Amino acid sequence: RPAAAATTSAEAEGSPLNQGSEDVQPPGTADREGALSLLQHARELIIAEMERGPLPDTFFCPLSRDVPLRALSRQGFHGKCDIRVDRYEVEDDGIPRAVAFAVRFIGLQLHDQNGTILPVELLLPTFLHELAHTVTRPEMRRCGDIPESLLRLQPHAREAGAKDFVEVHHSDVFYANFSALLRVAEKLGIYTLPPSPNKFAPKSLIRFDNLDLEASLGGLNLGRSHLFATALGAPAKPLQVLLTDAARSRQKPVTLPIRSIAEVLAQAKQRLNLRRRPTSVADASGRAVDDARLASLEDGALLVVA
């Protein structure tokens, strides 16, 4: 019976971007250490922010600074949260849930098959996904009750019979916790999901979790990081904006290779065919935009020049 299970290994796996492996790389290259240091820094920022307010109701425990971060070597499996469950107990709703559990480590694949460090836009959401596992109480469900979208995230569960209990690593509570961490990460400029309707909703996050590695490395929008975009040596990405004049009579899409107000003003005069060079930039609400604000804008932002 699930209630009698003891010292169970609940390897909290995710999508092909998030599944795990026991293989762990020894410390070595500078980019590997730099990536792990970046993730530790991101975790510290999130913990400090969350300590300023009450713990979300769905969190079983606070985020811990003490969970080790390791590099995984198995290709195609981007993340693993190694959880050891002491035992499960069946609660009044018939669902077995962990009475206590320990997180041994978080593992992440840091390089692609060619040995190139993965982009931060891939590392950060994978890391946030694994952090969500560390604060989510493990539970079990009958295999036949688990939606297909979740079974794809933990394919080993398909080996069980429809009435057998299996560990569910991606429950509704998990996605509530993942959403909470993503919101904090976005607030701090650590990581922002690609823009989409209801992007923090469970269905949207499940869809995001099911993205495969080839698609993500093939140019698919995986979001962005204002703080860490160039931290691992990647060049700054051009910003896609819409430029319009003060009367909003003309509007042109523009790519800014350099994120500077001088570049905006120069392109605005040329693309909007203005008689005089504009001298100021504001957003759609009329708030002035300077170089610092420009650096934090998302693709598709409307800029008004005058």
C-alpha positions, 0 to 999 in steps of 0.5 A: 500500500502507498501508505506503507511505502518507506524511503522511496526515491521520488526523482522529480522529473519534468519534460524532455527539458526537465528529466533527470539522470544519476550521472553527475559531472565532476567540477571542471570548466569555467563555464560550468562553474559560472553557470552553477554560480549564476543559478545559485545567485538567482536562487539567493535573490528569489529567497531574499524576495520571498522572505519579505512576505508570507510563504505561499499557501501551496508551499510545503516548506520555504526554499532552501539555500542548502540544496546542492546544485550539480551538473548532469552529464546525460544528454537530453535530460535537462534537470532533476530534483533528487527527492527521498520520501520517508513515507506516505500516508493516505489522507481523507481524500484518498490521496497518499501524500508524503509525511516527510521528504528530503531533497538531496540535490538539484541536477542540471545539464549545462551543455549541449551535445557539442559541449557548448554551454546552454543559453540562460533562457533554457537553464533558468526555467529548468532551474525554476522548475526544479526549485518548485519540486523542492517546495512541493509535497510529493503525492501519489495517484492511480495511474489511470487518473493521471492526464496524458499531458502529465504522463508525458513528463514522467513516462516511467509511470506508464509501466504501472497498471491503471489502478496502481499508485504512482508518484505524481511529480507535476500535480496542481500544487506543483504548478501553483508553486512553479507559477509563484516562483516564475512570478517572483523571477519576472519581478526581479528580472531574473527570467520572464516567460515568453508573452502569451495569454494566461502564461502562468496558468497550469495548462500554459506551463504544462505546454511550456514544460513539454517543449523539446530540446531541438525546438528550443535550440532551433530559435523558439522563444524561450523567454528572456533574462534581463539580469543574466542575458549576457552573463555566460558570454552570449551577445546581447539580443536585438530588441524588436519594438514598434516606433510611432510619432507623437501624433501616432499617425505612423508606426513602424517595426524596428530592430534595435541592435544596440539598446540605446535611446540614441539608436531609437532616435536615429532609427525613428527619424529615418523609419518614420520619415520625420523632418526633424530628429526627435529628442525624447522617447516615451512608452505607450502610457507616456512615461519617459524611457531612458537607457535603463528602462530600454534595457528592461523592455520586452520585444514588441514594446511601443515607443513614442518619439517626439 
